[in-house]
Amino acid sequence: MDREILRSTYYYDLPQEQIAQTPVEPRDHSRLLVHDRKSRKTTTDNHFYDIIDFLHEGDVLVINNTRVLPARLFGFKSETGAKIEILLQKRIDLHNWEVIAKPSKRLSIGTEIVFNENIKCLVTEKGDYGACKVEFMYADSKSFEEHLLEIGTMPLPPYIKEKLKNPERYQTVYSKVEGSSAAPTAGLHFTPQLLEKIKSKGVEIVEVLLHVGLGTFRPVKEDNILNHEMHSEYFEISQDVANKVNAAKKEGRRVIAVGTTSVRVLESGVDENGLLQPQKRETKIFIYPPYKFKMVDALITNFHLPESTLIMLVSALVGDIDITLEIYKTAVEEKFRFFSFGDSMFIQ
């Protein structure tokens, strides 16, 4: 009989009012839940700036320096004027992109979508769940990036209904390399001052890159999660980062991932000898219990959607789905704020 892990195993009840609509100010004043895997103890009376008390000298903190593109575009079909929304997912080459289109049923191969008098795109392929490939065309000499600054808006998740007053609030303070369709939200809690305090404590901070794409937006549709296919995302690990992480593992120091994106980079980049290797490539890694982590010892993360691949990853690190759901139940009862602009959790 084929193995089966039911999606419904990862369901929990969440009151709508606990889905955070706006970010906390200052960034590091969000709340922090801490779960210790050895003692199975969960504490809920911390703020994110207290994270420094849970970090040790010699720890390596791994952050994802991707930057979110103004990836949501609003246009219309040239032949009918019907409104179309495009969410950029992954660049294929200079003019071609993988996107999610809404409503995709209005589109067919060859459909032309106009954004303004100088930029439009042509649908070249159609896939499932609104996925399409499009080719952008320009009537002037501006680059795609210049056009994007004019026509693009910040791609907030659909559960956030409030308008974001400051687009930088959906970027981490250490974001550098543009290419994501969503923020690596665990990093939104850090301030430059907190990062300096962490460094002063003797914690090493290293940067990796993963451009967050379609996988973040795509729900698990399969009842048996083993049939779910992850969308690929581009990541980079430098030689310097590989050296520092490998040295930490060899010396028994903790490697702490900031966010599930950093987890996916670290766990994708390990070779058969348990060493992190420098590389630039795509990953489709899907982490769920029982997964044996090769690089990650602890995780700073937000609270994720029910039945999402992200809560499955968290469950794998916690080591028990029942304990994970108990942690989430505690967070709900203690009125923590959930999802992208919500509160934080440290699993150690």
N, C-alpha and C positions, 0 to 999 in steps of 0.2 A: 504493500500500500504506500502511495506517495505521501511524503511528509506534508503537514499542513500547519500553518500558523494563521489564525484568524485575525483579520483586521479589527474586528469588534473587541478583541482582547485589550486593545489600546484606547478604548473609549472612556471618557470621563465627562461628568456633567459640569458645565461652567455657566454661571449666570452672565447674561449679556453685559450687565453693568460693570463687570470686572475685566472686560476687554478694554485696555488702555487706548484712549483716543488722542491723547496729547502726551508729550514727554515731560518728565519731571525736571524741574530746574532747581539748583544746578544738576548737571548730569549725574554726579556721583551721590545724589541724595535719594535715589531710588532705594527700595528695600532689598535686603539680601537674605535669602534662605540658605542655610548651610546644612548639608547632609554628610555625615561621616560614615563611610561604608563599613569600616571595621566595627564600630560600636553600634551602627544602625541608628544613631541619634540624629535628630533633626532639630535645628534651632531656627527661630523665626524673628528674633529681636534685634537684627543687625541692619545697618544701612550699607550701601555699596562701598562707601569710603572706609568701612571696617575691613574690607577685603585684605588690606595690608596686614591685619592681625593674623590672617590665616595663611599668609605666604611666608616661606622660609628663605633665609639666605642660601643661595646656591640653586634655588628653583629656576627653571627656564620657562618664561611666559611666552607663548607663541601667539602672535596676533596676525590677522589677515588685513593687509594694507590696500585691498581693493577699494575703489571709489564708485559710487552709484552714478550711472548715466541719467540724464533727464530723458528716460527711456519711454515715457508714455506720450504717444503722438495722436492727435485728433485730426482726421481728414474726412473726405467724402468721395463716393464713387463718381468718377467723371461722367458716366453715362446717365445716372439717375439722381445724383445729389444725396443719396442715402449716407447717413453718418457712419463712420467706421473708426474704431479705436484700435491702435496698434501698440503692442508692448514689445520693444526690442529685447531679444533674448541672447543671441550670440552672433558675432560677426563671422561671416564665412570668408569674405575677401573685401576689397576696396568698396564695392557697391552692393554686395549681397548680404542679407541678414536672415537668420531664423527669428521668427516673431510669433506672438500670439495675437490673433485678430478677433475682435468682437464687433458685431455678431458675425461669426465666420460663415454662417449659412448664406449670407448675402454675397459671398465671394466665390469666384471660380478662377481657374487658371486663365491668366490673361486680363483679369480685372485691373483697372487703373485706379489708384487712390491718390487724390490730390490733397496736399497739405497747405500750400500757398502757391503763388504764381511762379515760384522758382524751384519748387521741389515736389516730386511725386514719386510713387513707386508702382511696380507691376508685380502682381502675384504670379510666381513661377512654379510653386508646388503647394499642395494642400495635404495636411496630415490630420491626426486625431486631436480632440480637445482644443480646437481652435488654432493648432500649430500650422504655420505656413512658412514658405520661403518667399522673400520679395527682393526685387532689384530696384534700388533707388536711382532716380535720374534727376539731373539738375539743369536749369536754364541759365545759370550763371557760372562764374568761375570759383565760387566759394567751395570750401571743403565740406564734407558731410558733417564734421564736428562743428563747423561754424553754423550750418543750417540747424543742427540739433539744438544749439544754444538758443536759437530763435523760436523754434516750434515745439521743443520738448518740455515736458513737465515731470516732476519727481514721481516715480511709480510706487506710490504708497499701496500697501496691501488692501484688498477689497473690504476687510473688516474695519478699516479706519475711515470713518465718515467725516471727521473734522478736517478742515483745510489746514495745511501746514504753513504757519506764518513765516518760518525761517527754514528754507530748504537745507541749510547746513546741519540742521538738527537731525536729519536722516542720513548724515555722514558721520563716521567715526572721526575723532580729532586727528587720527594718524592715517587717514585715507590718502592715497597717492595715485594709484594706477586706475584710470577710468576703464570700466568694462562690465560692471554689475547691473543687474535689473532689480536688485533688492539689496538692502544693507545687511552686512553681517552684524545682526542687532545686539549680540552679546557685548560687542565693543562700544556700543553707544553710551555706556555708563562711565567710561573713563574720561578724566579731564587731564590736560597737560600737567597740572600740579600733582595729581594723584600718581601719574606715571613716573614723575621725578621722585616722589617719595618711595615708590616701589623699587626704583633703581638704587636709591640711597640705602635701601635695606639689604642690598646685595643680590637682588633678583635680576637675572639676565633677561632682557626683552629682545626677542628676535621676530623678524617679519617674514611671512610667507604670503603667497598670493593665490586666491581662488576667486574667479569671477562668478558670482551667484547668478544662476540662470533659471531655466524652465523648471528644474526639479523642485525649486522652492514653491512654485505656484501650482504645481501639478498634484492633485490629490491622489491618494491610493484608492483606486477604483476596484481592484480585485479583492474578493472576499478572503482568498488565501494570499497573504502578502508575498509569498515566494514567487508568485506569478507577476509581481509588480516589476516593471523595468524602469530604472533610474535614467534620467536624461544626463548626458555627459556635460561636464563643466571643466573649464581650462584652469590649470594650476601651475605654479612655479615654486621650486625650492632651490636656493642658491647653495653653492659649495660651502660658504661660510656658515650658513644656518645648519646644513647637514653636519658639519664638523662640531658645532656647539651642542646640538641635540645629541649626537652620538657620544660626545664626551660626558654629558650629563647622565645618560643611560648607563654608561660604563662605570661611572663613579657613584651610582645609586642616588643621584639627585632627581627630583621630580620634574617631569615635563608636563606643563599645565597648558591646555588648549583654551584659548578664548574663542568660544563659539564652536558650533558643529562644523562650520566651514574649515576651521583650522584642524579639527579632528580628521576630516576627510582628506585633507592634504597630508597630514602626518601618517595616517594609516595607509594611504595610497602609495606613499613614497618609500616604504620599507622594502628592502630586498629579502631574499630567502635566508640570509644570515642575520636578519634582525637589525640591519643598519639602514639609516636614512640616506638616500642617494639624491644628489642634485639632479634636477630634471625639469622639463617644461613639456607638459602633455595634458591630455584629457583624462578625467576619471569618471567612472560610473559606479563607484563603490556604494554599496547599500549595507549599512551596519544595523544589525538587529540581533537579539539574543538567540543562541548563546555565542557571542563573538568574543574572541580572545584578543584584547588590545595589545599591540606590539610596542607602541610608542607613548600613548597617552596615559598619564597617571591620575590626572584630575582635570576637571572641566568647569569653566565659567560659562553659564548659558542662561537664556531666558526661558519662560514657560511656553511650551509649544502647543499647537492645535491638537485636539483629539484625533487619533487614528492617522497621524502624520508620520512620515519617515523620520522626522526629527525626534519625536517622543520615543520612537523605536530605538534610535541611536542612544538616547539617554538611558533607556531601560537596559540596554546592553552594558553600559558602563556601571550603572547602579548594581546590576547583576541579578535583578529579580523584578519582574513586571508588577507583582503585588506590592512590593515596597515602593516602586516608582509611583503607582497609583495612590498609595497611601501618602506619599510626599505631596502629590498634586492635590489630594483631598485636603490635606493640612493647609496648603497654600490658598485653596478656595475658602476654607473656614476662617482663615486668618486675614481674609480680604486682600490678598496680594493682587497686583495688577498684572494682566496676562498679555502675551504676544509681543509684537515689535517694540512698542513704546512702554512695555510693562516692566515689572521688577525682575530681579536677577536671582540666580541659584548657583551655589558652588558645591560641586560634588567632589569630595576628596577621599 
